[in-house]
Amino acid sequence: MSLRNLHRSLLVLLVALPLTGCLFRSHRVERQVTSQPLKSAIQQDLLDYIDAQAAKIHTMQATVDIDTTVGGSKKGVVTDYQSIRGYILARKPAMLRMIGLFPVVRTQAFDMVSDGGEFKLWIPSRNRFVIGPEDVPVPNPKFPLENLRPKIIYDALLIPAIDQQNEIAVMENSYETIIDARRHRVELPDYEILVIRKNAQGWILRRKIVFSRTDLLPHRQMVYNDNGSMVTDVHYEGYKDFDGINFPSQVEISRPQEEYDITLTMVKLQFNQSLPDEKFVLQQPPGAQVVRLNQPPTNQARRAEGDPK
């Protein structure tokens, strides 16, 4: 047999092998979808819900349990902090105050307030009083919780309405993959509202609001920065009636880039009560180390962060 004929015979053999089933085996992949009854909606139904829910709430007063986790793949370690009691005040259009108390002794862990532009954060255990604009990142990566901003909490708790002047919303039929009690991967259909906003570079994805098709309520909100990276991932669970408003009893706020996660469990919740301006005033404590985020740190601040310079 010539060399050319030998190569031709080998080629025919290789092509025929998969057809014989000797080297390859295929199997059916079954798509498991939840057996729960599903509800249907059109895009306008979901947009109407977002806007109506936003219009119902003008103020919010909440007593919460706060569970915090810090760390992840960047740090190589995850730390779970002991649950603390907290109090949250919110007033539209953008005012928020959040106070955390250590368990048992009930001394302040932190006090944070914002008027919608500037925020202030008091951390008694570190004697730090942080002041700055909401959009300025913290210069000290050793303490990721100092990246927490009132606007993050505000927008997570009170899902903003669609800005009809500057935003476009579109709906996508999608699904979430969950693991059931038998460790099976199950697809849970949902609707996703994609909120697209125009900035100086063009149209960008700003938010995704995920509605479960089991109850047609928001169960997740993802917030994106101008570069298209997800900066906040919020999960909503346990909807209950509070003062005639259907609201989640647990809100989990994840910040993947800073690697921290805060879960707020509602203990008491009231809406649309009077909240005067003085409720959102936080005075600088005497002797506190002041950190202004829009200014270079002082030598004292550098030493506090472990920088010997």
Secondary structure, 3 states (H helix, E strand, C coil): CCHHHHHHHHHHHHHHHHHHCCCCCCCCCCCCECCCCCCCCCHHHHHHHHHHHHHHCCEEEEEEEEEEEEEECCCCEEEEEEEEEEEEEEECCCEEEEEEECCCCCCEEEEEEECCCEEEEEEHHHCEEEEEECCCCCCCCCCHHHHCCHHHHHHHHCCCCCCCCCEEEEEEEEEEEEECCCCCEEEEEEEEEEEEEEECCEEEEEEEEEEECCCCCEEEEEEECCCCCEEEEEEEEEEEEECCEEEEEEEEEEECCCCEEEEEEEEEEEECCCCCHHHHCCCCCCCCEEEECCCCCCHHHHHHCCCCC
